[in-house]
Amino acid sequence: MEKDFLPDAEPEATAQVLAAYLKRHGPATVPQLRAALRLSENAVRHHLQALERHGLLTREGSTGPGRGRPATRYALTARAEGLFPKRYLELLDAVLTAARTEGLEERLLARVAADMAARVQPPQVGLDGSERLYRLLQLLDYGDLLPELEVVPAGVCLHAYNCVYVEAGRRHPAVCELLPGVITAATGLKTTRLRCQRDGARACEFMVNTVG
């Protein structure tokens, strides 16, 4: 949860408890949350509004017993998964360590890059190299990279200020070839890694040859 999400630690903890209830029990109404969490209606609505404001909740209607307006139920969004601890990195580390032991790590990651590229092939006809690159990054939804694209004589330099693979790359350097591999396979544009955050650089940098 974001540090500035709520004004102090106690309300933030309450919001976490509310989110955990929805995670366990599924969508719930304000009265259900009041009863389960022993909070006032104002407190429940305050935390619901804060979660909703950050894209962590969605509303859905439900028909309850009797007549009247449908009750509003609140449900967690996919983005709310970030509120709960995950151990993806541990699993990835175990899989890649086993692959390295068997001499399969590079082949495995090359196959992953090829599969990722096959799912997001940008249009090739009528687009120059730079346009194919921009379209690919949109299809990959790589906004989380905090990317900047710099046009240089040889093509386009991609600066990624938030490499989403940096922790895995520190354990398994071959992971750092995944993004350039996907770009090359999906667009046909030769892509090389210039700098890497795992080595202390402020951004990962990739050179995409869009000329010629």
C-alpha positions as a printed Julia matrix, in Angstrom:
212×3 Matrix{Float64}:
   0.0     0.0     0.0
   1.29    3.47   -0.76
   2.96    5.31    2.13
   0.84    8.41    1.7
  -2.33    6.37    1.29
  -3.81    7.42    4.63
  -2.68   10.11    7.1
  -1.21    7.83    9.76
  -0.32    4.22   10.51
  -3.5     3.27   12.39
  -5.98    4.08    9.56
  -3.63    2.39    7.1
  -3.67   -0.76    9.22
  -7.48   -0.64    9.34
  -7.63   -0.35    5.56
  -5.35   -3.4     5.32
  -7.72   -5.34    7.59
 -10.67   -4.3     5.43
  -8.88   -5.36    2.26
  -7.91   -8.67    3.89
 -11.57   -9.32    4.75
 -12.58   -8.79    1.12
  -9.73  -11.05    0.02
 -10.97  -13.84    2.3
 -14.72  -13.48    1.88
 -15.24  -11.81   -1.47
 -17.46   -8.78   -2.26
 -19.28   -7.27    0.71
 -21.69   -4.44    1.51
 -21.1    -1.64    4.0
 -23.37   -3.26    6.64
 -21.5    -6.56    6.26
 -18.17   -4.82    6.7
 -19.45   -2.87    9.7
 -20.57   -6.04   11.43
 -17.5    -8.08   10.59
 -14.9    -5.43   11.44
 -16.81   -3.7    14.25
 -16.36   -0.26   12.74
 -18.71    2.67   12.38
 -20.37    3.25    9.04
 -18.37    6.45    8.6
 -15.1     4.6     9.21
 -15.99    1.85    6.75
 -16.97    4.34    4.06
 -13.81    6.39    4.68
 -11.57    3.41    4.07
 -13.62    2.18    1.13
 -13.34    5.58   -0.52
  -9.58    5.65    0.02
  -9.14    2.17   -1.46
 -11.43    3.01   -4.37
  -9.58    6.27   -5.04
  -6.37    4.3    -5.54
  -8.0     1.84   -7.94
  -8.04   -1.01   -5.43
 -11.82   -1.43   -5.22
 -14.71   -1.72   -7.63
 -18.44   -1.53   -6.99
 -21.03   -4.04   -8.08
 -24.76   -4.19   -7.51
 -26.47   -7.11   -5.82
 -30.09   -7.87   -5.22
 -30.8    -8.51   -1.6
 -33.91   -9.94    0.03
 -37.06   -7.87   -0.2
 -37.66   -4.81   -2.28
 -35.75   -1.6    -2.64
 -32.6    -0.44   -4.3
 -29.92   -3.08   -4.92
 -27.22   -3.06   -2.25
 -23.77   -1.97   -3.37
 -21.07   -4.55   -2.84
 -17.37   -3.69   -2.84
 -14.82   -6.01   -4.4
 -11.05   -5.89   -4.79
  -9.62   -5.15   -8.22
  -6.7    -6.97   -9.81
  -4.49   -4.06   -8.8
  -5.25   -4.79   -5.13
  -3.2    -7.98   -5.38
  -0.22   -5.72   -4.75
  -1.46   -5.26   -1.17
  -0.74   -8.87   -0.33
   2.7   -10.5    -0.12
   3.72  -12.64   -3.07
   6.63  -15.04   -3.49
   6.96  -15.01   -7.25
  10.66  -14.13   -7.05
  11.41  -17.14   -4.84
   9.65  -19.44   -7.31
  11.4   -17.84  -10.3
  14.74  -18.16   -8.56
  14.13  -21.85   -7.86
  13.05  -22.55  -11.46
  16.0   -20.69  -13.01
  18.49  -22.24  -10.59
  17.25  -25.69  -11.58
  17.41  -24.73  -15.26
  20.99  -23.46  -14.83
  21.98  -26.7   -13.08
  20.63  -28.64  -16.07
  22.33  -26.31  -18.56
  18.96  -25.06  -19.81
  18.72  -21.51  -18.44
  19.59  -19.58  -21.62
  17.47  -21.84  -23.83
  14.54  -21.53  -21.45
  14.7   -17.71  -21.36
  15.11  -17.56  -25.14
  11.93  -19.62  -25.47
  10.13  -17.34  -23.01
  11.17  -14.29  -25.06
   9.97  -15.93  -28.27
   6.62  -16.86  -26.71
   6.12  -13.35  -25.3
   6.94  -11.82  -28.67
   4.53  -14.14  -30.49
   1.66  -12.93  -28.29
   2.25   -9.22  -28.99
   3.31   -9.0   -32.61
   2.82   -5.36  -33.65
   1.7    -4.56  -37.21
   4.65   -4.68  -39.6
   3.09   -3.31  -42.78
   3.11    0.44  -43.21
   5.1     1.16  -40.04
   8.74    2.19  -39.87
  11.08    0.81  -37.22
  10.39    3.49  -34.61
   6.63    3.12  -35.01
   6.9    -0.67  -34.61
   8.86   -0.17  -31.39
   6.34    2.32  -29.96
   3.46    0.02  -30.86
   5.17   -2.97  -29.23
   5.73   -1.13  -25.96
   2.03   -0.22  -25.93
   1.04   -3.84  -26.51
   3.37   -4.97  -23.73
   1.85   -2.35  -21.4
   5.35   -1.53  -20.21
   4.45    1.77  -18.54
   5.7     0.26  -15.27
   9.21    0.55  -16.68
   8.98    4.35  -16.44
  10.42    4.36  -19.98
  11.92    7.23  -21.93
  12.67    6.9   -25.64
  15.54    8.92  -27.06
  16.01    9.2   -30.81
  19.7     8.88  -31.72
  21.48    8.52  -35.08
  21.48    4.71  -34.89
  17.83    4.41  -33.89
  16.07    4.66  -30.54
  17.6     4.34  -27.09
  15.14    2.96  -24.52
  15.82    4.13  -20.95
  13.95    2.05  -18.36
  14.11    3.79  -14.99
  12.16    1.04  -13.23
  13.31   -2.33  -14.52
  10.64   -4.82  -13.52
  13.15   -7.68  -13.72
  16.02   -6.13  -11.75
  15.84   -8.41   -8.68
  15.65  -11.53  -10.83
  18.48  -10.14  -12.98
  20.77   -9.81   -9.98
  20.38  -13.52   -9.3
  20.26  -14.61  -12.94
  21.96  -12.17  -15.37
  20.46  -13.97  -18.37
  17.08  -12.5   -17.35
  18.41   -9.09  -18.42
  18.42  -10.3   -22.04
  14.69  -11.02  -21.93
  13.42   -7.57  -22.92
  15.86   -7.02  -25.8
  15.06  -10.56  -26.94
  11.33   -9.8   -26.99
  11.83   -6.53  -28.89
  14.06   -8.18  -31.48
  11.77  -11.17  -31.97
   8.55   -9.1   -32.15
   9.75   -6.26  -34.38
  12.77   -7.61  -36.26
  14.79   -4.67  -34.89
  18.21   -5.56  -33.51
  18.23   -4.63  -29.82
  21.21   -4.66  -27.46
  21.52   -3.93  -23.75
  23.87   -1.04  -22.96
  23.53   -0.54  -19.21
  21.75   -2.28  -16.38
  20.32   -1.28  -13.02
  21.62   -4.48  -11.51
  25.13   -3.02  -11.97
  24.22    0.26  -10.28
  23.11    2.28  -13.3
  20.24    4.72  -12.77
  18.37    3.16  -15.68
  18.54    0.08  -17.83
  19.34    1.18  -21.38
  18.68   -0.65  -24.63
  19.71    0.37  -28.12
  17.09   -0.45  -30.75
  18.43   -0.19  -34.3
  15.51    1.29  -36.25
  17.66    2.61  -39.13
  18.14    0.71  -42.35
